[in-house]
Amino acid sequence: MQLSALKDPLIGMYYLASLPVRNRLAANRAAAGQAPVTVLFYHRVADEHPNDWTISTERFLAQMAWLRERFEIISLVEAQQRMGSDSNRTPAVCITFDDGYADNCRTAIPWLIDQKLPVTYFVATQHVLEGRPFDHDVKLGVPLTPNSPEELRVMAEAGVELGAHTRTHADLGAIDDEVRLYDEIVGSKRDLELVTGKPVKYFAFPYGLNANLSQAAFRIAFASGYWGVCSAYGGYNVPGDDPFHIHRIHGDPSWPRFCNSMTADPRRYRRVKRFKANNYRLCF
């Protein structure tokens, strides 16, 4: 049994025991205009070949139903507007995807489009343009199919916000060569714009932890015209935060972990170490 499965009951008990405190804190934050915007990231919604970055179709749809009952589901630009404002009194959530898996076009993306729910879909462009599976899937012996350019065009025409996720799914924190950084960050933007004919406004760092980010990458992304960049190490977004840097939380398939994160776990407020980027504050 995986360690995460062993921890789930403990997390569930912690969530339930702390729920009265969470509810009180949430009411206080809303009254003070500090209600958080939580940005979720998913990778792959599918029922075959499950792995650590896959959520089943049933669980994904159940999570969406749970969110719709409790939050406003908003776009990234609306999230940035709330971060850049003086007050946010309504808890909200954004839905994002990383990498670009063809499986997402079976149910998840068509359902989000049909329900008119905003979603931002980040793509590692060389994998799409070359039809090349991701290295992390190849290592597991299951070379899953990436999206095709045509699938991206259909999504873009249907209103899905497409975002860049580098060309090669590179760890940008390990790259010192700014020419290569530029190629990964700006090249992926240009690739997507050529495929879809639409502007690409957002960038998400592959892996997205503190070690995978860098000041140079932030500077290049800002100078190239991105409206915002996304990390993936947890944390909530509140008024007064820099809207250029959007913090995201994993859309965990585990119900205890998902509910724990979505109800503003007090530990995330205290313990998440934020990457200290230079201030690229935008006006919203």
C-alpha positions in Angstrom: 0.0 0.0 0.0 1.3 3.4 -0.9 2.3 5.8 1.9 -0.2 8.4 0.7 -3.0 5.9 1.1 -1.9 5.2 4.6 -2.0 8.9 5.4 -5.4 9.6 3.9 -7.4 8.5 7.0 -5.2 10.7 9.2 -5.7 13.7 6.8 -9.4 13.0 6.8 -9.6 13.1 10.6 -7.5 16.2 10.7 -9.8 17.9 8.2 -13.0 17.0 10.1 -11.5 17.9 13.5 -10.3 21.3 12.2 -13.4 22.1 10.1 -15.1 24.3 12.7 -11.9 26.4 13.0 -11.6 26.5 9.2 -15.2 27.7 8.8 -14.7 30.4 11.4 -11.4 31.5 9.8 -13.0 31.5 6.3 -15.8 33.7 7.5 -13.3 36.1 9.1 -11.3 36.2 5.9 -14.3 36.9 3.8 -15.5 39.7 6.1 -12.0 41.2 5.9 -12.0 41.0 2.1 -9.3 38.3 2.2 -11.2 35.4 0.8 -8.7 33.2 -1.2 -8.6 32.3 -4.8 -7.5 28.7 -5.1 -6.0 27.6 -8.5 -6.1 23.9 -9.1 -3.9 22.0 -11.6 -4.6 18.7 -13.1 -2.7 16.7 -15.7 -4.7 13.8 -17.1 -8.3 12.7 -16.6 -8.6 9.1 -17.7 -9.6 5.6 -16.5 -6.8 3.6 -18.2 -3.1 3.4 -17.1 -3.6 5.3 -13.8 -0.5 6.9 -12.3 0.4 9.8 -9.9 -0.7 12.4 -12.4 -4.0 10.9 -13.4 -7.4 11.3 -11.9 -10.3 9.1 -12.9 -13.2 10.6 -14.9 -15.7 9.8 -12.1 -13.6 11.5 -9.5 -12.8 14.5 -11.6 -16.5 15.1 -12.3 -17.3 14.6 -8.7 -14.7 17.2 -7.7 -16.2 19.7 -10.2 -19.7 19.2 -8.7 -18.3 19.7 -5.2 -16.5 22.9 -6.3 -19.6 24.3 -8.1 -21.6 24.0 -4.8 -19.1 26.0 -2.8 -17.0 28.3 -5.0 -17.2 30.7 -7.9 -15.3 29.1 -10.8 -13.4 31.9 -12.5 -10.8 32.5 -15.2 -7.1 33.3 -14.5 -7.6 36.9 -15.5 -10.5 37.2 -13.0 -8.2 35.6 -10.4 -5.5 38.2 -11.1 -8.0 41.0 -10.9 -9.0 39.8 -7.4 -5.3 39.5 -6.4 -4.7 43.0 -7.6 -7.7 44.5 -5.9 -8.1 45.7 -2.3 -10.8 43.1 -1.4 -12.2 39.7 -2.3 -15.2 38.5 -0.2 -16.1 35.5 -2.2 -14.0 32.2 -2.3 -13.2 31.3 -5.9 -11.4 28.6 -7.8 -9.7 28.3 -11.2 -9.2 25.1 -13.1 -6.0 24.5 -15.0 -4.3 21.5 -16.8 -0.6 20.9 -17.4 1.3 19.0 -20.1 -1.3 18.2 -22.8 -2.7 14.7 -22.8 -5.0 13.5 -25.5 -7.1 11.6 -22.9 -8.4 15.0 -21.6 -10.3 15.5 -24.8 -12.4 12.4 -24.2 -14.5 13.7 -21.4 -12.9 16.4 -19.2 -12.4 19.2 -21.7 -15.7 18.6 -23.6 -17.6 18.6 -20.3 -16.0 21.9 -19.1 -16.8 23.5 -22.5 -20.3 22.2 -22.4 -20.8 23.5 -18.9 -19.2 26.9 -19.9 -16.7 26.6 -17.1 -13.4 28.6 -17.7 -10.3 26.5 -17.9 -6.6 27.2 -18.8 -4.8 24.4 -20.6 -1.0 24.5 -20.5 0.9 22.6 -23.2 4.5 21.5 -23.7 4.6 22.3 -27.4 7.2 20.0 -28.9 5.4 17.0 -27.6 2.2 18.1 -29.3 3.9 19.2 -32.6 6.0 16.0 -32.8 3.4 13.6 -31.3 6.1 12.6 -28.8 5.1 11.0 -25.5 6.4 12.6 -22.3 9.7 11.3 -20.9 8.1 10.6 -17.5 5.6 8.3 -19.2 8.2 6.6 -21.3 10.2 5.8 -18.2 7.1 4.0 -16.8 6.8 2.0 -19.9 3.5 3.6 -20.8 4.1 6.2 -23.6 0.7 8.0 -23.3 -0.4 10.1 -26.3 -0.1 13.9 -26.2 -2.7 16.2 -27.7 -2.6 16.9 -31.4 -2.4 20.4 -32.9 -5.9 19.9 -34.2 -7.2 19.2 -30.7 -5.6 22.4 -29.5 -7.2 24.3 -32.3 -10.7 22.9 -31.5 -10.2 23.8 -27.8 -9.1 27.3 -28.6 -12.0 27.9 -30.9 -14.4 26.6 -28.2 -13.0 29.2 -25.7 -10.4 27.2 -23.8 -7.5 29.5 -22.7 -4.3 27.8 -24.0 -1.1 28.5 -22.1 2.5 27.6 -22.7 4.4 25.0 -20.6 7.8 25.2 -22.3 8.7 23.4 -25.5 10.3 20.2 -24.0 8.8 20.1 -20.4 12.1 21.4 -19.2 13.1 22.0 -15.6 13.8 25.8 -15.9 15.4 26.0 -12.5 18.3 23.8 -13.7 19.0 26.0 -16.8 21.5 28.8 -16.6 21.7 29.5 -20.3 19.3 32.4 -21.0 19.2 31.6 -24.7 17.8 28.2 -23.9 15.5 29.7 -21.3 14.2 32.1 -23.9 13.6 29.3 -26.4 11.6 27.3 -23.9 9.6 30.2 -22.5 9.0 32.4 -25.6 9.4 29.6 -28.2 6.5 27.7 -26.7 4.4 30.8 -26.7 5.1 31.3 -30.4 4.5 27.7 -31.2 1.0 27.8 -29.7 0.1 31.1 -31.3 1.1 29.6 -34.7 -1.1 26.5 -34.1 -4.2 28.3 -32.8 -3.9 31.8 -34.3 -4.7 33.2 -30.8 -2.6 35.1 -28.3 -1.0 33.1 -25.5 -1.2 35.0 -22.2 -0.1 32.6 -19.5 2.9 30.3 -18.8 3.2 27.5 -16.3 6.5 26.2 -15.0 7.0 22.4 -15.5 7.2 20.7 -12.1 6.6 24.1 -10.5 8.4 23.8 -7.2 10.7 26.5 -5.8 13.7 24.7 -7.2 12.2 24.7 -10.7 11.7 28.5 -10.9 14.3 31.2 -11.4 14.5 35.0 -11.4 15.8 34.9 -15.0 12.8 32.8 -16.1 10.4 35.3 -14.5 12.1 38.2 -16.1 12.0 36.6 -19.6 8.4 35.7 -19.2 7.4 39.2 -18.2 9.4 40.8 -20.9 7.9 38.5 -23.6 4.4 39.7 -22.8 2.9 37.0 -20.7 0.1 38.3 -18.4 1.1 35.8 -15.7 3.0 32.7 -14.7 2.0 29.8 -12.6 3.9 27.7 -10.1 2.7 24.5 -8.6 4.0 24.2 -5.0 0.7 25.1 -3.2 -0.6 28.2 -1.5 -3.6 30.4 -2.0 -3.9 33.7 -3.8 -5.3 36.7 -1.9 -5.7 40.4 -2.4 -2.4 42.1 -2.2 -0.4 39.3 -3.8 1.5 40.0 -7.0 -0.9 39.1 -9.7 1.9 38.1 -12.1 2.7 35.0 -10.0 -0.2 32.7 -9.6 0.1 29.9 -7.0 -1.5 26.6 -7.7 -2.5 23.5 -5.7 -2.7 19.9 -7.1 -6.2 18.6 -7.8 -5.6 15.6 -5.7 -7.6 12.4 -6.6 -7.7 11.7 -2.8 -10.9 13.1 -1.3 -9.4 13.8 2.1 -6.5 15.6 0.5 -8.7 17.5 -1.9 -11.1 18.7 0.7 -8.3 19.5 3.1 -6.6 21.8 0.5 -9.9 23.4 -0.8 -11.0 24.5 2.7 -7.9 26.6 3.2 -5.7 24.3 5.3 -4.2 26.5 8.0 -0.9 24.8 7.6 -0.7 26.0 4.0 -0.9 29.6 5.1 1.9 29.1 7.6 4.2 26.6 6.0 4.3 27.0 2.2 7.6 28.6 1.3 7.0 31.0 -1.5 9.4 31.8 -4.3 10.6 35.3 -3.9 10.4 36.7 -7.4 11.1 40.3 -8.2 7.9 42.3 -8.2 6.3 42.2 -11.7 3.0 43.6 -10.5 0.6 44.3 -13.3 -2.3 46.8 -13.2 -5.7 45.1 -13.2 
